[in-house]
Amino acid sequence: SLRRRQRQMCIRDSSNTILYFKALADFSPFAEFKELGNTPEGRKIYCLIVSKEKNFEPVPLDERKKPLLLILNGIHSGEIEGKDASMLLLREILIEKSKEKLLDYADLLIIPVFNVDGHERGAPGSSIANPRINQIGPENMGWRSTSQNFNLNRDWLKSEAPEMSILLKLYSTWLPDFMIDNHTTNGADYQYTVTYGVERHGNIDEKLGTFVNNVFLPYLINSVEKSGYLVAPYVSFKDRTPESGLVDWASQPRFSGGYNAAQNRISLLVEIHMMKPFKERVFSTKAVLESVLNFLGLNGEQILKLNKQADLNAPLKYYMNEQPFYTGFKTADSTNSTFNFKGFKSVKEFSEISGGEKVVYTGEKFEKEIPFYETVVPLDSVILPYAYAIPPQYSYIAEKLKLHGVEVSQLVDSIEFDVSRIKFTNFKFADRPYEGRQRVIQVDYIEFKTVAKLPPGTTIVNVNQRTARIIAFLLEPKSEDSFLRWGFFNHIFEQKEYFEDYVMEKEALRMLEEDDNLTGGTLRKEFETKLKSDTNFANSAYQRLNFFYQKSKYFDSNYMVYPIYKILRNER
């Protein structure tokens, strides 16, 4: 019956998938099938929990005897091999029991299909049956984005899609020790079936990064290649051709890998090559799943210890020792590393369609040592405060933080704090929306210290907790994945009050006269200096009057001021 249902999976209908996973749970005492929530189109998102000890509720971190592995399938539902690979492997574990030993190594959380609405958009009878032009099969494919056109693998941190809120509740409640995120590539053609991404740079706990480099990756590559599939890192070319070199990077926390790193956890991004036959893609994904489970069997105890230490290290590093928090990273432009790349030769030909050159792969194999740009360096940093304070009118920000497992509290009474505040001096919006948001792509600011009496209902977010990295990425404006940069505070860049010229003329003269008497003409000197140094300013009547308006007692003191407070170490 299970084999018959699995053969039906070529029909990309999630109801067949759900019947299959439910049958697994009905058959095996070691599995339980749970409904997590509904998509915007009303479909259900499910999770299969598999545990030899029947741990069908979250096990506290201190009580875990073995790791908890989260397997996420169909975050991009056209890239669906993980679903089929999970079904094959679970049948062997739970039904045939030929691989039930793998349950000794880890408990499992398996999401059959995450982007369910996108999955159904590719079902027979829909308007689009094969949206992924770059990919060879299956005959019917799901869609990358959700029914609301969110790309869920850009939404981990801002957590705006309803589907992501559902998943984050599961994640923060269970807090997996290791995650696998199954995908299919887009891009160049090459010999490798399996490519991987895993954080090992400065965006993850240092000891976890070392463990990934020295222990996990060598095991994974050797194990999967023994199964008959070539493996390489998931990278880009520096200048569109293999000869220019491969480029690695540190993933931002909007992606699964960067998000898990910010949560002090290892996450494996599996990118199976799009041009390989679907059957090969499914079975190579299955080989990766088995390899990871076997690895957890050998190293589970060490992973639990490393995760626990990483949870302690985050507040110790940024809160107790006040070390810089790196808000972003880039790949260095030079390298001494090389990679033995196995590709297919290509030629460039004239295209009658585009009028330019087109790349044509010949199918002829080649192997060549090429540069590997794998050194990642920080872009910028900040020193984190004692805590952040979120005013009551921005309580929705606090709710998003709680989705990520961040612990918060609320003031019952009004309390004065020594705080640092941010005043923006320059900003730039993106030309086009991205993921439904008009992003702020550049900010300059100054920080100033003051005393603030915070009202009851203010949310206090203490940095002294395991989620310190998540907090900083979301609340520090320098972070490209902060709420500020994602456009949640765009209204602070809007000036709402203005002046009438004839009124401001009189006020400017009064201000100059008063300043002459009080400071000896400091304001007048500043005005005259700007007239000499800035031609546009000198020739603009509005700018000249606005100069005085912005320095007057009538100007909005909250204009371009970040509404989130940084509480300093000495509470009043």
Residue pairs with C-beta under 8 A, 6 or more apart in sequence:
1 23
2 20
2 23
2 24
2 91
2 95
3 91
5 16
5 19
5 20
5 23
6 20
6 84
6 87
6 88
6 91
8 16
9 16
9 17
9 20
9 83
9 84
9 87
10 138
10 139
10 140
11 123
11 124
11 140
12 80
12 119
12 120
12 122
12 123
12 124
12 138
12 140
12 141
12 142
13 120
13 123
13 124
14 43
14 112
14 113
14 116
14 119
14 120
17 83
17 87
17 112
17 113
18 44
18 46
18 112
20 87
21 33
21 46
21 48
21 87
21 90
21 110
21 112
22 33
24 31
24 33
24 48
24 90
24 91
24 94
24 95
25 31
25 32
25 33
25 48
27 94
27 95
28 50
28 94
28 95
29 54
30 50
30 51
30 52
30 54
30 94
30 103
31 48
31 49
31 50
31 90
31 94
32 48
32 49
32 56
33 46
33 47
33 48
33 49
34 46
34 47
34 48
34 49
35 44
35 45
35 46
36 44
36 45
36 46
36 47
36 166
36 167
36 169
36 170
37 44
37 45
37 162
37 165
37 166
37 169
38 44
38 45
38 162
39 45
39 116
39 117
39 146
39 147
39 162
39 163
40 117
40 146
40 147
40 148
40 162
40 163
41 117
41 120
41 147
43 116
43 117
43 120
44 116
45 111
45 113
45 114
45 116
45 163
45 166
45 167
46 111
46 112
47 109
47 110
47 111
47 170
48 90
48 108
48 109
48 110
48 112
49 55
49 56
49 107
49 108
49 109
49 110
50 90
50 93
50 94
50 103
50 107
50 108
50 110
51 103
51 107
51 108
52 103
52 104
52 107
53 65
53 107
55 107
58 173
58 174
58 175
59 68
59 107
61 175
61 307
61 308
61 311
62 308
64 177
64 304
66 104
66 105
66 106
66 107
66 296
66 300
66 304
67 105
67 106
67 107
67 176
67 177
67 178
67 296
67 300
67 303
67 304
68 106
68 107
68 108
68 109
68 174
68 175
68 176
68 177
68 178
69 106
69 107
69 108
69 109
69 176
69 177
69 178
69 179
69 180
69 292
69 293
69 296
70 109
70 110
70 111
70 171
70 174
70 176
70 178
70 179
70 180
71 82
71 86
71 108
71 109
71 110
71 111
71 179
71 180
71 182
71 289
72 82
72 111
72 114
72 167
72 179
72 180
72 181
72 182
72 256
73 80
73 82
73 83
73 86
73 110
73 111
73 112
73 113
73 114
73 182
74 80
74 82
74 83
74 111
74 112
74 113
74 114
74 115
74 116
74 118
74 119
74 142
74 182
75 114
75 115
75 152
75 153
75 181
75 183
75 256
76 115
76 118
76 142
76 144
76 151
76 152
76 153
76 183
76 184
77 113
77 114
77 115
77 116
77 118
77 119
77 121
77 122
77 141
77 142
77 143
77 144
78 118
78 122
78 131
78 132
78 135
78 141
78 142
78 143
78 144
78 184
79 132
79 135
79 144
79 182
79 183
79 184
79 272
80 113
80 119
80 138
80 141
80 142
80 184
81 182
81 184
81 272
81 278
81 281
81 282
81 284
81 285
82 180
82 182
82 183
82 270
82 285
83 112
83 113
83 182
84 282
84 285
85 182
85 282
85 283
85 285
85 286
85 288
85 289
86 110
86 112
86 289
88 282
88 283
88 286
89 99
89 102
89 286
89 289
89 290
90 110
92 98
92 99
93 99
93 100
93 102
93 103
94 100
99 290
102 290
102 293
102 294
102 297
104 297
105 293
105 294
105 296
105 297
105 300
106 177
106 178
106 293
106 296
106 297
106 300
109 170
109 174
109 176
111 167
113 119
113 142
114 152
114 163
114 167
115 142
115 143
115 144
115 145
115 146
115 152
115 163
116 163
117 146
117 147
118 142
118 143
118 144
118 145
118 146
118 147
119 142
119 143
120 126
120 142
121 128
121 131
121 142
121 143
121 147
122 128
122 129
122 130
122 131
122 140
122 141
122 142
122 143
123 129
123 140
123 142
124 140
128 143
129 139
129 140
129 141
130 139
130 140
130 141
131 141
131 143
131 144
132 141
132 144
132 184
132 274
134 186
134 187
134 274
135 141
135 184
135 186
135 274
135 275
136 274
136 275
136 276
136 277
136 278
137 277
137 278
138 278
144 151
145 151
146 152
146 161
146 163
148 161
148 162
148 436
149 436
150 160
150 161
150 163
150 164
150 435
150 436
151 435
152 161
152 163
152 164
153 181
153 183
153 254
153 255
153 256
154 254
154 255
154 435
155 161
155 164
155 254
155 435
156 164
156 168
156 253
156 254
156 255
156 256
156 258
156 259
157 253
157 254
157 259
157 262
157 404
157 470
157 473
157 474
157 481
158 254
158 400
158 435
158 437
158 481
158 483
158 486
158 488
159 165
159 168
159 400
159 403
159 404
160 435
160 436
160 437
165 403
168 403
168 404
169 403
171 263
171 405
172 403
172 404
172 405
175 263
175 405
176 265
177 265
177 303
177 304
177 307
178 265
178 266
178 267
178 268
178 292
178 296
178 303
179 256
179 260
179 265
179 266
179 267
179 268
180 267
180 268
180 270
180 288
180 289
180 292
181 256
181 257
181 267
181 268
181 269
181 270
182 270
182 272
182 285
183 269
183 270
183 271
183 272
184 271
184 272
184 273
184 274
184 281
185 195
185 234
185 271
185 272
185 273
185 274
186 274
187 236
187 274
188 237
188 242
188 343
189 273
189 275
189 343
189 344
189 346
189 361
190 232
190 242
190 273
190 341
190 342
190 343
190 344
191 230
191 342
191 343
191 344
191 365
192 230
192 231
192 232
192 273
192 342
193 229
193 230
193 231
193 272
193 273
193 276
193 280
193 281
193 284
194 224
194 229
194 230
194 231
194 232
194 270
194 271
194 272
194 273
194 284
194 285
194 287
194 288
195 231
195 232
195 233
195 234
195 235
195 271
195 272
195 273
196 217
196 220
196 231
196 232
196 233
196 234
196 268
196 269
196 270
196 271
196 288
197 233
197 234
197 251
197 257
197 268
197 269
197 271
198 212
198 216
198 217
198 257
198 266
198 267
198 268
198 269
199 209
199 212
199 250
199 251
199 257
199 258
199 260
199 261
199 266
199 267
200 209
200 212
200 213
200 217
201 209
201 250
201 329
201 376
202 209
202 250
202 326
202 329
202 376
202 377
202 378
203 250
203 251
203 253
203 258
203 261
203 262
203 326
203 329
204 212
204 261
204 264
204 266
205 261
205 264
205 306
205 309
205 310
205 313
205 314
206 313
207 306
207 309
207 310
207 313
208 261
208 264
208 265
208 266
208 306
208 307
208 310
211 266
211 302
211 303
211 306
212 266
215 299
216 266
216 295
216 299
219 291
219 295
219 298
220 231
220 268
220 288
220 291
220 292
220 295
221 231
223 287
223 291
223 294
223 295
224 231
224 284
224 287
224 288
224 291
225 231
227 284
227 287
227 290
227 291
228 287
229 280
229 284
229 287
230 342
232 339
232 341
232 342
233 246
233 248
233 339
234 269
234 271
235 246
235 247
235 248
236 246
236 247
237 244
237 245
237 246
237 247
238 244
238 245
238 246
238 247
238 371
238 373
239 245
242 341
242 343
242 368
242 370
243 368
243 370
244 370
244 371
245 335
245 370
245 371
245 372
245 373
246 339
246 341
246 370
246 371
246 372
246 373
246 374
247 331
247 373
248 331
248 372
248 373
248 374
248 376
249 329
249 330
249 331
249 376
250 258
250 329
250 376
251 257
251 258
251 261
251 269
252 258
252 328
252 480
252 481
253 259
253 261
253 262
253 469
253 470
253 473
253 481
254 481
255 269
256 267
256 269
257 267
257 269
259 267
260 266
260 267
261 267
261 469
262 469
262 470
262 473
263 404
263 405
263 467
263 469
263 470
264 307
264 310
264 311
264 313
264 314
264 466
264 469
265 307
265 310
266 303
268 288
268 292
270 285
270 288
272 281
272 284
272 285
273 281
276 284
296 303
311 466
312 466
314 465
314 466
314 467
314 468
314 469
315 463
315 464
315 465
315 466
315 468
317 323
317 468
318 325
318 384
318 463
318 468
318 469
318 472
319 384
319 386
319 463
319 464
319 468
320 464
322 383
322 384
324 378
324 381
324 382
324 383
325 381
325 382
325 383
325 384
325 468
325 469
325 472
325 476
326 378
326 379
326 380
326 381
327 379
327 380
327 381
327 382
327 472
327 473
327 476
327 478
327 479
327 480
328 378
328 379
328 380
328 478
328 479
328 480
329 376
329 377
329 378
329 379
330 376
330 377
330 379
331 373
331 374
331 375
331 376
331 377
332 373
332 375
332 376
332 377
333 373
335 371
335 372
335 373
335 374
335 375
337 371
337 372
337 373
337 374
337 375
338 369
338 370
338 371
338 372
339 369
339 370
339 371
339 372
340 367
340 368
340 369
341 367
341 368
341 369
341 370
342 365
342 366
342 367
343 365
343 366
343 367
343 368
344 361
344 362
344 363
344 364
344 365
344 366
345 361
345 362
345 364
345 365
345 366
346 359
346 360
346 361
346 362
347 359
347 360
347 362
348 357
348 358
348 359
348 360
349 357
349 358
349 360
350 356
350 357
350 358
351 357
351 358
380 478
381 478
382 472
382 476
382 478
384 463
384 468
384 471
384 472
384 476
385 420
385 463
385 566
385 567
385 568
385 569
386 462
386 463
386 567
386 568
386 569
386 571
387 460
387 461
387 462
387 463
387 566
387 567
388 460
388 461
388 463
388 471
388 475
388 564
388 565
388 566
388 567
389 417
389 419
389 452
389 454
389 458
389 459
389 460
389 461
389 564
389 565
389 566
389 567
390 397
390 398
390 458
390 459
390 461
390 563
390 564
391 454
391 455
391 458
391 563
391 565
392 455
392 456
392 457
392 458
392 459
393 563
394 563
394 564
395 457
395 459
397 459
397 483
397 488
397 564
398 408
398 459
398 461
400 474
400 483
401 408
401 461
401 470
401 471
401 474
402 408
404 467
404 470
404 474
405 466
405 467
405 470
406 461
406 465
406 467
406 470
406 471
407 462
407 465
407 467
408 459
408 460
408 461
409 459
409 460
409 462
410 456
410 457
410 458
410 459
410 460
411 454
411 455
411 456
411 457
411 458
411 460
412 456
413 456
414 453
414 454
414 455
414 456
415 453
415 454
415 571
415 572
416 451
416 452
416 453
416 454
416 572
417 451
417 452
417 454
417 565
417 567
417 568
417 571
417 572
418 449
418 450
418 451
418 567
418 568
418 570
418 571
418 572
419 449
419 450
419 451
419 452
419 565
419 566
419 567
419 568
420 447
420 448
420 449
420 565
420 566
420 568
421 447
421 448
421 449
421 450
421 452
421 561
421 562
421 565
421 566
422 445
422 446
422 447
422 477
422 561
422 562
422 564
422 566
423 445
423 446
423 447
423 448
423 560
423 561
423 562
424 443
424 444
424 445
424 477
424 492
424 493
424 560
424 561
424 562
425 444
425 445
425 446
425 560
426 442
426 443
426 444
427 440
427 442
427 443
427 444
427 493
427 560
428 440
428 441
428 442
428 443
429 438
429 439
429 440
429 441
429 490
430 438
430 439
430 440
430 441
433 439
437 486
437 487
438 487
438 490
439 485
439 486
439 487
440 484
440 485
440 486
440 487
440 490
440 493
441 485
443 477
443 478
443 484
443 485
445 477
445 562
447 566
449 568
451 572
452 565
454 565
460 567
461 471
461 475
463 471
463 472
465 471
472 479
473 479
473 481
473 482
474 481
474 482
474 483
475 482
475 483
475 564
476 482
477 484
477 485
477 562
479 485
483 489
484 562
489 562
489 563
492 558
492 559
492 560
492 561
492 562
492 563
493 560
495 556
495 559
496 556
497 554
497 555
497 556
499 507
499 545
499 546
499 549
499 554
501 541
501 545
504 545
504 548
504 549
505 545
507 548
507 549
507 552
507 554
508 545
508 548
511 523
511 548
511 551
511 552
512 523
512 524
512 527
515 521
515 522
515 523
515 524
516 524
523 551
527 547
527 548
530 537
530 538
530 547
531 537
531 538
531 544
532 538
536 543
537 543
537 544
537 547
538 544
549 555
